[in-house]
């Protein structure tokens, strides 16, 4: 094994930590602010500049998020985390003659409330439901707004269980015990690069803890059985199709409007960002198959991604290329005898992807590589 492969320490295995030791209360938001600077601004991808479906100006812009029309009765809520964390993720809403469907609970009730206010700027139809595309905190911590307003909350059948297991267990955790494993990983780092990655990880997971501990958890009350999908939802002159695909979280749901070639993908697609594979149920091979399916859809398909800019098939192609590059580098390291834990720190962003954001290394690159190794039966 070459010396360069020996320089980095083993990646801290986030998923192996007990949920109750995983995070701790702290006011430290440095890592989230640093990561926010990497996120694309809430503008359209260049390929959509001439798309007649998409309004070039938003109907409302609060800084932390804006809402623009992306089809007939279709609206996208796009977050800008450089200006606030009220929404964190992207979402949107569909408006028919008889009802509306809200997409995402966002990172706070403020974010969900903002989206409701945006809906009321264009329509007064009743809200048939709100849908979480998956259970992660940035898509579900604002569910309390919907629950408090009597709006049915739809999600994958396992979403409520995963919210309770992942976030209910975090509330009230003692700081010292929670942070100890992550702080030890920093202390044990054997290179500046490894230390940097572990420090980013510590900062981010403590931020997650803060958000969770400042939220009232509201669980979906309309579970969607993935075995019974696809499922149509009629809104009055607008038909939404709810579908489930593997990849990001094990609870991934998307909303498709086939008549207009518009897809609200949740985190099955990031636009202008590397994939985030930290979830224990994330599957690299499954996710890549899902992206292959996305690429098979009409060339004019418009995607509202979980994070990043609204995009077309070019966004899917880029995301697939990112997975390809990670696998190519991981394969080389695997063949060179580099253990997975070391390889997780050694990926090099090629020049052509220098403008693609990495959320946090230990949420993104590291687990993607370790999961690839696991799929190959290596460690």
ABEGO torsion letter per residue (X at the ends): XBAAAAABBBBBBAAABBAAAABBBBABAAAAAAAAAABBBBBBBAAAAABAABBABBABBAGABBBBBAEBGBBBBBBBAAAEAAAGBBBEBBBBAABBBBBEAEABAAAAAAAAAAAAAABABBBAEBBBABABAAAAAAAAAAAAAGBBBBBBAAAAAAAAAAAAAABGBBAAAAAAAAAAAAAABABAAAAAAAAAAAAAAAAAAAAAAABBBBBBABBBBAAAOBBBBBAGGBBBBBBBBBGAAGABBBBBBAAAGBBBAEAABBBGBBBBAABAABBAAAAAAAAAAAAABBAABBBBBABEBBBBAAAAAAAAAAAAAAAAAAAAAAAAGBBAAAAAAABBBBAAAAABBBABAAABAAAAAAAAAAAAGBX
